[in-house]
Amino acid sequence: LRDRESLRKPKCYEDYIMVAEAFIADFEEPITFEEAIGCKDNRNSE
């Protein structure tokens, strides 16, 4: 068996990691109830 530290992930998975990191960096969770209700992504707003 090879040492796990010498193993690298396949290149096909690297793009998914970058996309996920970019999405998390752009996402801002509301801190207060008022921010959550006033959010443009609120599904219950009229």
C-alpha distances in whole Angstrom, upper triangle without the diagonal:
4,7,9,12,11,11,14,16,18,22,23,23,24,28,28,27,30,32,31,32,35,36,35,37,40,41,43,44,47,48,51,53,55,53,51,54,55,52,52,49,51,52,55,57,60
4,6,9,7,8,11,14,16,19,21,21,22,25,25,24,27,30,29,29,32,34,33,35,38,38,41,42,45,46,50,51,54,51,49,53,53,50,51,48,50,50,53,55,58
4,5,6,7,11,14,16,19,22,20,21,25,25,23,26,28,28,27,31,32,31,33,36,37,39,40,43,44,47,49,51,49,47,51,52,48,49,46,48,49,52,54,57
4,5,5,8,11,14,17,19,17,18,22,21,20,22,25,24,24,27,29,28,29,32,33,35,36,39,40,44,45,48,45,43,47,48,45,45,43,44,45,48,50,53
4,6,8,11,14,16,19,17,17,21,21,19,21,24,23,23,26,28,27,28,31,32,34,35,39,39,43,45,47,44,43,46,47,44,45,42,44,45,48,50,53
4,7,10,13,15,18,17,17,21,21,20,22,25,24,24,27,29,28,29,32,33,36,37,41,42,45,47,49,46,45,48,49,46,46,44,46,47,50,52,55
4,7,9,12,15,14,14,18,18,17,19,22,22,22,25,27,26,28,31,32,34,35,39,40,44,46,48,44,43,46,47,44,44,41,43,44,48,49,52
4,6,9,11,10,10,14,15,14,16,19,19,19,22,24,24,25,28,29,32,33,37,38,41,43,45,42,41,44,44,41,41,38,41,42,45,46,49
4,6,8,7,8,11,12,11,13,16,16,17,19,21,21,23,25,26,29,31,34,36,39,41,43,39,38,41,42,38,38,35,38,38,42,43,46
4,5,6,7,10,11,12,14,16,17,18,20,21,22,24,26,27,30,32,36,38,41,42,44,41,39,42,42,39,38,36,38,38,42,43,46
4,5,5,8,10,11,12,14,15,16,18,20,21,22,24,26,29,31,35,37,40,42,43,39,38,41,41,37,36,34,37,37,41,42,45
4,6,7,8,10,11,12,14,16,17,18,20,22,23,24,28,30,33,36,39,40,41,38,36,39,39,35,34,32,35,35,38,40,42
4,6,5,7,9,10,11,13,15,16,17,19,21,22,25,27,30,32,36,37,38,35,33,36,37,33,32,30,32,33,36,38,40
4,5,5,7,9,10,11,13,15,16,17,19,20,24,26,29,31,35,36,38,34,33,36,36,32,32,29,32,33,36,38,40
4,5,5,6,9,10,11,12,14,15,17,18,22,24,28,30,33,35,36,32,31,34,33,30,29,27,30,30,34,35,37
4,5,5,6,9,10,11,12,14,16,17,20,22,25,28,31,32,33,30,28,31,31,28,27,24,27,28,31,32,35
4,5,5,6,9,10,11,12,14,15,19,20,24,26,30,31,32,29,28,31,31,27,27,25,27,28,32,33,36
4,5,5,6,9,10,11,12,14,18,20,24,26,29,31,32,28,27,30,30,26,26,24,27,28,32,32,35
4,5,5,6,9,10,11,12,16,18,22,24,27,29,30,26,25,28,27,24,23,21,24,25,28,29,32
4,5,5,6,9,10,11,14,16,19,22,25,26,27,24,23,26,26,22,22,20,22,23,27,28,31
4,5,5,6,9,10,13,15,19,21,24,26,27,24,23,26,26,22,23,21,23,25,28,29,32
4,5,5,6,9,12,15,18,20,24,26,26,22,22,25,24,21,20,19,22,24,27,27,30
4,5,5,6,10,12,16,18,21,23,23,20,19,22,21,18,17,15,18,20,23,24,27
4,5,5,8,10,14,16,19,21,22,19,18,21,21,17,18,16,19,20,24,24,27
4,6,8,11,14,16,19,22,22,19,18,22,21,18,18,17,20,22,25,25,28
4,6,10,13,15,18,20,20,16,16,19,18,15,15,14,17,20,23,22,25
4,6,10,12,15,17,17,14,13,16,16,12,13,12,14,17,20,20,23
4,6,9,12,14,14,11,11,14,14,11,12,12,13,17,19,19,22
4,6,9,11,12,9,8,12,12,10,12,11,12,15,17,17,21
4,6,7,8,5,5,9,10,8,11,11,11,14,15,15,19
4,7,8,7,8,11,12,11,15,15,14,17,18,18,22
4,5,5,6,9,10,11,15,15,14,17,17,16,20
4,5,5,6,9,10,14,14,12,14,14,14,17
4,5,5,6,8,12,13,11,14,13,12,15
4,6,5,6,10,11,10,13,13,12,16
4,6,5,9,9,7,10,11,11,14
4,6,9,9,6,9,8,8,11
4,6,9,7,11,10,8,11
4,5,5,9,10,9,12
4,6,8,10,8,10
4,6,9,9,11
4,6,6,9
4,6,8
4,6
4
